[in-house]
Amino acid sequence: MTGSREFLVSHGCTALLTRCRAPIDESFERGNRVVIRSGRGLELGEVLCPAEARPEVISPGELLRHASRDDESQAAANNHRGLALLDDVQRSVEREFLPLLPLEAELLLDGSRAFVHVLRWDTCTLTPLLEELRQSHGISISFQDRSKPVEHGCSSCGNGGCGSCGEGGCSTGGCGSGDCSRGGVKSAAELTAYFAALRAQMESRLRVPLA
């Protein structure tokens, strides 16, 4: 892998893939923890393998360096911030009776932006909630709708498709500026058992503290 200049890197809580151009003077191997600049921003990732042909089917990015101890510490701190954000989202969902199930929240490595992954089963207006969360947490926040299928090959840009509600997620389009009327779920009742099982599974894995 030493001679390769591009690698496939997995990153994010949904294991996104980005094709990253690596520095010429550094070598990388499978399993290395690295810092990349993806379409979403600065992130920690893990090297999978040298990139093959057809780069157009995977989002391009830049492999900046091997992850340091400071990078890992920052990622751990961001994880705690993400859990606090998720708690706030859950409380707001319950207070406003929003048709959403918050799944997970993740922050970019530099802490400049957060992505909240949700399942949605009915129309909703999220602009007031997003403004409230931005003010209380001091960062840009996007909702990523995981009830929608990926519509193209982009794996990490966050600009439409990719399971998001619109450009940059629901923060600048889709349910962030109007409603979430798109999607394949016909009613909340159809997914009650599924959501209950998913909630139990996530709680057992200690990934999402849902009240």
C-alpha positions, 0 to 999 in steps of 0.5 A, a space after each residue: 500500500 506504500 506506493 499508492 497515492 489514493 485510498 478508500 477511507 471509512 468515516 462517520 457513524 454510518 461508515 461513509 466512504 471517501 476516496 482520499 488522495 494521500 501525501 506523497 511522502 507518507 505511507 498508509 496501511 489498512 486499519 490506520 486511523 487517519 485525519 481526512 477532509 471529506 465533503 463534510 469537513 475535517 473527520 477521523 477515518 480508517 484506511 480500508 484499501 488502495 483506491 481502485 478505478 472509477 473514482 467518479 462513483 465515490 466522493 473525493 477527499 484528502 487524506 491529511 495525516 495519521 491520527 495523533 493522540 490529540 486527534 483521538 482525544 478531540 474525537 472523544 470530547 466531540 462524542 460527549 458533545 454529540 451525546 448532549 446534543 442528542 439528548 436535547 434533540 430527544 427532549 425537543 422531539 418529545 415536547 413538540 410531538 415531532 414525528 422523528 426518532 433521533 438515532 445518533 449525533 456526530 460532530 466533525 473533528 474541528 467541532 464546527 458542525 454536527 449531524 443528527 441522524 433521524 428516522 422520520 415518518 410524517 411531515 414536520 417543520 424543523 426550522 425553529 428546532 434547528 435555530 434553538 439547537 444552533 444557539 444553545 450549542 453554538 455550531 452548525 447542525 444538519 438533520 440527516 433523514 435515514 428513512 430516505 434511500 441513498 439516491 446516487 453514488 455520493 457517499 459523504 458529501 451531505 449535499 442531497 441524496 446520502 440520506 439527507 433532507 436536502 443540501 447540507 441536510 435538513 439545515 438548509 433545505 427539505 424539512 429545515 425550511 419547510 416540511 419532510 413530506 418525502 419518504 416511503 413510510 405511510 404511517 407511524 403505526 406501521 413502524 411502531 414495533 420496528 422503532 421499539 426494537 431499534 431503540 432497544 438495540 441502540 440502548 443495549 449498545 450504549 450508542 444513543 441515550 434515548 429517554 
